[in-house]
């Protein structure tokens, strides 16, 4: 009888072992590996993975073809490799490695440089992304190039090759012929300006920002003069897990543009970076002002419903990210070096497709007042349409702000000074944090720390607002009849109707 009990016990144990899912050993990845989903894949993401394979489907993998996908572990089951992925910072599931874009390099195929002997184009700036055999996104600096820079000193056409393992790509860089392009005279008489006292480093946050990015529960209303901004919605502090170079999205917003019912924010790991991510949100898929900040820990069904309408660009060249604007099809960013001032160097304009948030075309332009010795290097600009942008230039030596309209004809960009303001706006030389343009009223708006100014195109100051937030504005934008402003120390979008 005792032997029978032993046999029965063994039989029950074997039955349990057969019925219970057998979890397979996994290799942990530290730091997490950034992946990109193939938009044409039919593979799915699963909640579980056993020796028999994946089970409990969560969604199609290509739901996150524009998401931030990070792998934290890898397992091999029946000859297939599976990665456990986090999606926009939210816990996801297991997906077959074949769902990723593998051995791919995506580069910009249309690159046009202004003739300028003081500038060479860094060819890796044209890389949208590069992936290895496992579908892991590679840092652009690790991609081999046939030439690291292209001189723009003479009219020429250069073929550039890119490679990483078995991944290859090519592009052609063309230097335009006209050496006089971009050389003009700054002749506008400065209008009377304004002078305000401000801080140089922020001293406040949104409220709960310092408590492990705890969510906010109340809106802010900022009133001053003609301005009345109210919280439109709070964004996630980050859209990632782990601290990897290519996969870290946030927590620092730098620039903002709004168009066609969507906002686009440049999000940085550090304000000193020159590559970062653009994050887009569709307003009609933001149900209230509080829910998006909780995106990474929402229940799966709610997360899936909201995150499927969020887009995140690859890790692309954006410069400081504050010279930004958008049109119906494109986002435009001047990928500048915000540490340069009176520089003779050219600046890069990135035309970015709203469809996949990848760079489609690159131009360079230059603006010199008389000669290279008095270059106008722009840190802040806003795009009026696909052929024109308005930029602000601060000459700290002459205590003067200049406003420039730069127009594209073909591939060439031609500047014209449209106005100027006497003075420095901020007495401690705090930099401009954003510029936007009201096409209906033909007025320019500037942001400094927690100040806003409204001006005529000529440079005459019309209104000023000081909001005492102790937080920096990180980009402003006008779309239709509304002014939008982004605050830092939690990404927070505010809005008001223009009066």
LINZI-V364925 format. One record per residue. N is the residue number from 0. PSI is psi in whole degrees, 0 to 359 (999 if undefined). NEAR is the number of other C-alpha atoms within 10 Angstrom. Layout:
# LINZI-V364925
n={N & N}
psi={PSI & PSI}
near={NEAR & NEAR}
This chain:
# LINZI-V364925
n={0 & 1 & 2 & 3 & 4 & 5 & 6 & 7 & 8 & 9 & 10 & 11 & 12 & 13 & 14 & 15 & 16 & 17 & 18 & 19 & 20 & 21 & 22 & 23 & 24 & 25 & 26 & 27 & 28 & 29 & 30 & 31 & 32 & 33 & 34 & 35 & 36 & 37 & 38 & 39 & 40 & 41 & 42 & 43 & 44 & 45 & 46 & 47 & 48 & 49 & 50 & 51 & 52 & 53 & 54 & 55 & 56 & 57 & 58 & 59 & 60 & 61 & 62 & 63 & 64 & 65 & 66 & 67 & 68 & 69 & 70 & 71 & 72 & 73 & 74 & 75 & 76 & 77 & 78 & 79 & 80 & 81 & 82 & 83 & 84 & 85 & 86 & 87 & 88 & 89 & 90 & 91 & 92 & 93 & 94 & 95 & 96 & 97 & 98 & 99 & 100 & 101 & 102 & 103 & 104 & 105 & 106 & 107 & 108 & 109 & 110 & 111 & 112 & 113 & 114 & 115 & 116 & 117 & 118 & 119 & 120 & 121 & 122 & 123 & 124 & 125 & 126 & 127 & 128 & 129 & 130 & 131 & 132 & 133 & 134 & 135 & 136 & 137 & 138 & 139 & 140 & 141 & 142 & 143 & 144 & 145 & 146 & 147 & 148 & 149 & 150 & 151 & 152 & 153 & 154 & 155 & 156 & 157 & 158 & 159 & 160 & 161 & 162 & 163 & 164 & 165 & 166 & 167 & 168 & 169 & 170 & 171 & 172 & 173 & 174 & 175 & 176 & 177 & 178 & 179 & 180 & 181 & 182 & 183 & 184 & 185 & 186 & 187 & 188 & 189 & 190 & 191 & 192 & 193 & 194 & 195 & 196 & 197 & 198 & 199 & 200 & 201 & 202 & 203 & 204 & 205 & 206 & 207 & 208 & 209 & 210 & 211 & 212 & 213 & 214 & 215 & 216 & 217 & 218 & 219 & 220 & 221 & 222 & 223 & 224 & 225 & 226 & 227 & 228 & 229 & 230 & 231 & 232 & 233 & 234 & 235 & 236 & 237 & 238 & 239 & 240 & 241 & 242 & 243 & 244 & 245 & 246 & 247 & 248 & 249 & 250 & 251 & 252 & 253 & 254 & 255 & 256 & 257 & 258 & 259 & 260 & 261 & 262 & 263 & 264 & 265 & 266 & 267 & 268 & 269 & 270 & 271 & 272 & 273 & 274 & 275 & 276 & 277 & 278 & 279 & 280 & 281 & 282 & 283 & 284 & 285 & 286 & 287 & 288 & 289 & 290 & 291 & 292 & 293 & 294 & 295 & 296 & 297 & 298 & 299 & 300 & 301 & 302 & 303 & 304 & 305 & 306 & 307 & 308 & 309 & 310 & 311 & 312 & 313 & 314 & 315 & 316 & 317 & 318 & 319 & 320 & 321 & 322 & 323 & 324 & 325 & 326 & 327 & 328 & 329 & 330 & 331 & 332 & 333 & 334 & 335 & 336 & 337 & 338 & 339 & 340 & 341 & 342 & 343 & 344 & 345 & 346 & 347 & 348 & 349 & 350 & 351 & 352 & 353 & 354 & 355 & 356 & 357 & 358 & 359 & 360 & 361 & 362 & 363 & 364 & 365 & 366 & 367 & 368 & 369 & 370 & 371 & 372 & 373 & 374 & 375 & 376 & 377 & 378 & 379 & 380 & 381 & 382 & 383 & 384 & 385 & 386 & 387 & 388 & 389 & 390 & 391 & 392 & 393 & 394 & 395 & 396 & 397 & 398 & 399 & 400 & 401 & 402 & 403 & 404 & 405 & 406 & 407 & 408 & 409 & 410 & 411 & 412 & 413 & 414 & 415 & 416 & 417 & 418 & 419 & 420 & 421 & 422 & 423 & 424 & 425 & 426 & 427 & 428 & 429 & 430 & 431 & 432 & 433 & 434 & 435 & 436 & 437 & 438 & 439 & 440 & 441 & 442 & 443 & 444 & 445 & 446 & 447 & 448 & 449 & 450 & 451 & 452 & 453 & 454 & 455 & 456 & 457 & 458 & 459 & 460 & 461 & 462 & 463 & 464 & 465 & 466 & 467 & 468 & 469 & 470 & 471 & 472 & 473 & 474 & 475 & 476 & 477 & 478 & 479 & 480 & 481 & 482 & 483 & 484 & 485 & 486 & 487 & 488 & 489 & 490 & 491 & 492 & 493 & 494 & 495 & 496 & 497 & 498}
psi={322 & 319 & 323 & 317 & 320 & 315 & 319 & 319 & 317 & 321 & 317 & 319 & 317 & 321 & 316 & 319 & 326 & 324 & 326 & 133 & 133 & 105 & 132 & 146 & 140 & 151 & 119 & 145 & 122 & 114 & 169 & 152 & 131 & 133 & 162 & 128 & 133 & 121 & 343 & 6 & 151 & 6 & 156 & 164 & 133 & 151 & 321 & 157 & 119 & 184 & 340 & 347 & 189 & 156 & 162 & 80 & 136 & 317 & 169 & 140 & 324 & 359 & 331 & 34 & 339 & 23 & 175 & 104 & 123 & 129 & 130 & 346 & 158 & 140 & 149 & 124 & 120 & 44 & 356 & 141 & 133 & 142 & 139 & 122 & 145 & 140 & 114 & 36 & 357 & 142 & 130 & 250 & 200 & 137 & 142 & 136 & 337 & 351 & 347 & 157 & 118 & 144 & 52 & 140 & 121 & 120 & 162 & 133 & 351 & 106 & 121 & 123 & 138 & 144 & 122 & 111 & 353 & 12 & 140 & 139 & 122 & 114 & 336 & 346 & 341 & 359 & 121 & 315 & 161 & 137 & 153 & 192 & 337 & 1 & 14 & 133 & 131 & 142 & 135 & 329 & 342 & 354 & 131 & 139 & 149 & 334 & 132 & 331 & 155 & 120 & 141 & 25 & 341 & 153 & 123 & 163 & 129 & 132 & 130 & 132 & 143 & 143 & 148 & 110 & 235 & 5 & 135 & 152 & 160 & 154 & 168 & 130 & 124 & 135 & 127 & 165 & 330 & 106 & 341 & 351 & 126 & 358 & 116 & 189 & 134 & 105 & 0 & 137 & 127 & 136 & 160 & 132 & 199 & 155 & 129 & 156 & 136 & 174 & 164 & 335 & 137 & 150 & 6 & 169 & 184 & 344 & 296 & 5 & 319 & 350 & 70 & 41 & 33 & 146 & 152 & 152 & 359 & 149 & 162 & 143 & 118 & 117 & 134 & 119 & 235 & 358 & 139 & 90 & 139 & 145 & 124 & 310 & 153 & 139 & 164 & 143 & 317 & 161 & 50 & 168 & 152 & 162 & 71 & 155 & 310 & 343 & 1 & 119 & 105 & 178 & 14 & 110 & 144 & 325 & 162 & 139 & 145 & 132 & 148 & 43 & 14 & 151 & 149 & 119 & 138 & 124 & 127 & 151 & 321 & 144 & 352 & 353 & 156 & 347 & 144 & 195 & 145 & 132 & 131 & 143 & 135 & 124 & 324 & 359 & 19 & 99 & 331 & 176 & 354 & 334 & 326 & 331 & 343 & 11 & 318 & 351 & 17 & 157 & 149 & 313 & 320 & 319 & 312 & 318 & 320 & 315 & 336 & 348 & 10 & 134 & 141 & 128 & 164 & 180 & 90 & 165 & 121 & 0 & 224 & 347 & 6 & 351 & 86 & 148 & 173 & 153 & 196 & 319 & 339 & 156 & 140 & 133 & 131 & 107 & 78 & 174 & 107 & 359 & 345 & 146 & 265 & 71 & 147 & 2 & 156 & 162 & 149 & 131 & 122 & 120 & 116 & 128 & 132 & 338 & 309 & 3 & 38 & 150 & 127 & 322 & 149 & 131 & 155 & 153 & 163 & 151 & 113 & 136 & 100 & 306 & 177 & 337 & 338 & 58 & 149 & 99 & 116 & 134 & 335 & 135 & 161 & 141 & 129 & 321 & 192 & 355 & 4 & 142 & 158 & 131 & 156 & 140 & 130 & 117 & 95 & 332 & 315 & 2 & 63 & 138 & 134 & 149 & 127 & 140 & 122 & 125 & 137 & 133 & 112 & 239 & 2 & 146 & 125 & 122 & 155 & 127 & 131 & 346 & 171 & 152 & 134 & 137 & 189 & 1 & 299 & 124 & 336 & 15 & 28 & 139 & 162 & 136 & 357 & 152 & 143 & 169 & 130 & 104 & 331 & 316 & 356 & 53 & 147 & 139 & 137 & 145 & 135 & 125 & 246 & 32 & 149 & 141 & 142 & 132 & 158 & 164 & 331 & 342 & 356 & 131 & 128 & 325 & 156 & 142 & 133 & 125 & 354 & 39 & 337 & 11 & 149 & 139 & 134 & 67 & 139 & 156 & 143 & 129 & 118 & 235 & 20 & 142 & 129 & 145 & 138 & 130 & 150 & 185 & 39 & 124 & 118 & 121 & 130 & 158 & 149 & 154 & 135 & 130 & 999}
near={6 & 7 & 8 & 9 & 10 & 11 & 12 & 12 & 12 & 12 & 12 & 12 & 12 & 12 & 11 & 11 & 11 & 10 & 9 & 10 & 15 & 13 & 12 & 14 & 13 & 14 & 12 & 14 & 14 & 12 & 15 & 24 & 24 & 24 & 30 & 24 & 23 & 19 & 15 & 12 & 16 & 11 & 18 & 19 & 25 & 22 & 16 & 17 & 23 & 15 & 13 & 12 & 18 & 19 & 14 & 12 & 14 & 17 & 16 & 16 & 22 & 21 & 17 & 23 & 23 & 24 & 25 & 31 & 29 & 32 & 26 & 21 & 18 & 19 & 20 & 18 & 16 & 8 & 7 & 11 & 15 & 24 & 28 & 27 & 26 & 25 & 22 & 28 & 23 & 24 & 17 & 21 & 23 & 27 & 26 & 21 & 23 & 19 & 25 & 25 & 24 & 22 & 19 & 21 & 24 & 18 & 24 & 23 & 17 & 15 & 22 & 22 & 29 & 29 & 27 & 27 & 15 & 13 & 20 & 17 & 19 & 12 & 21 & 22 & 23 & 24 & 24 & 20 & 21 & 29 & 26 & 18 & 17 & 16 & 22 & 24 & 26 & 20 & 14 & 22 & 10 & 11 & 19 & 15 & 18 & 12 & 14 & 13 & 15 & 20 & 19 & 26 & 18 & 16 & 17 & 15 & 14 & 14 & 12 & 18 & 16 & 21 & 18 & 20 & 12 & 12 & 17 & 18 & 18 & 16 & 17 & 14 & 24 & 21 & 22 & 21 & 17 & 13 & 15 & 14 & 19 & 26 & 19 & 16 & 14 & 18 & 13 & 15 & 14 & 17 & 18 & 12 & 18 & 18 & 11 & 12 & 12 & 20 & 16 & 14 & 11 & 15 & 11 & 15 & 16 & 22 & 15 & 14 & 17 & 12 & 8 & 8 & 18 & 14 & 21 & 18 & 11 & 11 & 16 & 13 & 13 & 18 & 14 & 15 & 10 & 13 & 22 & 18 & 20 & 17 & 21 & 21 & 21 & 26 & 21 & 24 & 27 & 22 & 25 & 24 & 23 & 16 & 14 & 16 & 18 & 25 & 27 & 26 & 32 & 23 & 21 & 21 & 31 & 28 & 30 & 32 & 29 & 25 & 19 & 13 & 11 & 15 & 20 & 23 & 26 & 28 & 28 & 26 & 21 & 16 & 15 & 12 & 14 & 19 & 23 & 30 & 27 & 27 & 24 & 21 & 21 & 17 & 15 & 10 & 16 & 18 & 11 & 12 & 18 & 20 & 20 & 22 & 23 & 19 & 23 & 22 & 12 & 16 & 11 & 15 & 9 & 12 & 19 & 19 & 11 & 19 & 21 & 15 & 18 & 19 & 24 & 26 & 24 & 29 & 27 & 24 & 25 & 29 & 22 & 26 & 33 & 30 & 32 & 32 & 31 & 27 & 16 & 11 & 13 & 21 & 24 & 27 & 29 & 29 & 25 & 24 & 20 & 17 & 9 & 12 & 18 & 17 & 19 & 22 & 24 & 28 & 24 & 25 & 22 & 27 & 23 & 21 & 18 & 19 & 10 & 14 & 23 & 25 & 30 & 18 & 18 & 24 & 22 & 26 & 24 & 28 & 28 & 24 & 17 & 13 & 14 & 18 & 11 & 14 & 20 & 26 & 24 & 25 & 27 & 28 & 25 & 29 & 25 & 19 & 14 & 17 & 13 & 16 & 23 & 26 & 23 & 26 & 20 & 25 & 15 & 13 & 7 & 10 & 13 & 18 & 21 & 23 & 23 & 22 & 20 & 23 & 18 & 14 & 9 & 7 & 15 & 19 & 20 & 18 & 23 & 18 & 21 & 19 & 23 & 27 & 24 & 19 & 20 & 22 & 24 & 19 & 13 & 12 & 16 & 16 & 17 & 22 & 23 & 30 & 31 & 32 & 28 & 19 & 13 & 8 & 9 & 11 & 18 & 26 & 23 & 21 & 23 & 22 & 27 & 20 & 24 & 22 & 19 & 23 & 20 & 19 & 21 & 20 & 24 & 20 & 19 & 15 & 16 & 19 & 18 & 18 & 18 & 14 & 18 & 19 & 21 & 24 & 28 & 30 & 31 & 30 & 27 & 25 & 20 & 14 & 12 & 14 & 23 & 24 & 27 & 26 & 25 & 24 & 24 & 28 & 26 & 25 & 25 & 22 & 22 & 19 & 13 & 15 & 9}
